[in-house]
Amino acid sequence: MSHEQRIAELGIEIPTLSPSVALFVPAVRAGDLLFLSGAGPVRPDGGGLIRGKVGRDLDTYAAREAARLAGMQLLGVMRAELGTLDRVVRVVKLLGMVNCAVGFTDTPGVIDGCSQLFLDVFGEAGRSARSAVGMAELPFGMSVEVEAVVVAPS
């Protein structure tokens, strides 16, 4: 089954992205690798970013959902850059950053939200190397930010 077929079967709606107005681009290709800039947890209903410190404003479950939403944004970037997610051969690396309250240490449990999404979409090709780190602050107060590297031949 193709990645696009799996997405349809799972009922996943990948967001359409707005053009970037920042001083960076959402993705850069280097050979067969696609490097994706960090993405935050954007609510699908137009409700903006999920903000707050995990362990104070959000519990692990809510933060895991935020990481899944960040992964949805990354899927949207991949599709926009590649035309189809079927061109993704492998997810190589995820870097998950969690806006943590002092003492919160379950950053891997939070980033599992994105990792599980990628396993659901890409199967075993979505199982990647990964770092899940806690941060004192993230841009705009968002709760989670995730970046990725994928193999997608030209």
Residue pairs with C-beta under 8 A, 6 or more apart in sequence:
1 9
2 86
3 84
3 85
3 86
3 88
3 121
3 122
4 84
4 85
4 86
6 120
6 121
6 123
7 14
7 75
7 85
7 121
10 120
10 121
12 72
12 75
12 120
12 121
13 44
14 72
14 75
14 76
14 79
14 85
15 42
15 44
15 72
15 73
15 76
16 76
17 26
17 73
17 76
17 77
17 80
20 26
24 37
25 37
26 36
26 37
26 39
26 77
26 80
26 81
27 34
27 35
27 36
27 37
27 77
27 78
27 81
28 34
28 35
29 35
29 81
29 152
29 154
31 154
32 89
32 151
32 152
32 153
32 154
33 92
33 149
33 150
33 151
33 152
34 78
34 81
34 82
34 149
34 150
34 151
34 152
35 147
35 149
36 74
36 77
36 78
36 147
36 148
36 149
36 150
37 77
37 147
38 95
38 97
38 145
38 146
38 147
39 70
39 71
39 73
39 74
39 77
39 145
39 146
39 147
40 49
40 50
40 70
40 73
40 138
40 139
40 140
40 142
40 144
40 145
41 49
41 50
41 65
41 66
41 67
41 68
41 69
41 70
41 73
41 142
41 143
41 144
42 48
42 49
42 50
42 69
42 70
42 72
42 73
43 49
43 50
43 69
44 69
44 72
49 140
49 141
49 142
50 58
50 62
50 65
50 66
50 69
50 142
50 143
50 144
51 57
51 140
51 141
51 142
51 143
52 58
52 99
52 141
52 143
53 99
53 100
53 101
53 104
53 143
54 60
54 63
54 98
54 99
54 100
54 101
54 104
54 110
54 143
54 144
55 100
55 101
55 102
55 103
55 104
56 101
56 104
57 101
57 143
58 66
58 143
60 106
60 109
60 110
63 98
63 110
63 113
63 143
63 144
64 109
64 110
64 112
64 113
65 113
66 110
66 113
66 142
66 143
66 144
67 96
67 98
67 110
67 111
67 112
67 113
67 114
67 144
67 146
68 113
68 114
68 116
68 117
69 113
70 96
70 113
70 114
70 144
70 145
70 146
71 113
71 114
71 117
71 118
71 146
72 117
74 114
74 146
74 147
74 148
75 85
75 117
75 121
78 85
78 88
78 150
78 152
79 85
81 152
82 88
82 152
85 121
85 122
87 152
87 153
88 122
88 125
88 150
88 151
88 152
89 125
89 150
89 151
89 152
89 153
90 122
90 125
90 128
90 150
90 151
91 118
91 122
91 125
91 126
91 127
91 128
91 148
91 149
91 150
92 128
92 129
92 148
92 149
92 150
92 151
93 128
93 129
93 130
93 131
93 148
93 149
94 111
94 114
94 115
94 118
94 128
94 129
94 130
94 131
94 146
94 147
94 148
95 130
95 131
95 133
95 146
95 147
95 148
96 107
96 110
96 111
96 114
96 130
96 131
96 132
96 133
96 144
96 145
96 146
97 133
97 134
97 135
97 138
97 144
97 145
97 146
98 104
98 107
98 110
98 111
98 132
98 133
98 134
98 135
98 143
98 144
99 135
99 136
99 137
99 138
99 141
99 142
99 143
99 144
100 107
100 134
100 135
100 136
104 134
105 134
107 132
107 133
107 134
108 132
110 132
110 144
111 130
111 132
111 144
111 146
113 144
114 146
115 126
115 127
115 128
115 130
118 126
118 127
118 128
119 126
119 127
120 126
128 148
138 144
138 145
139 145
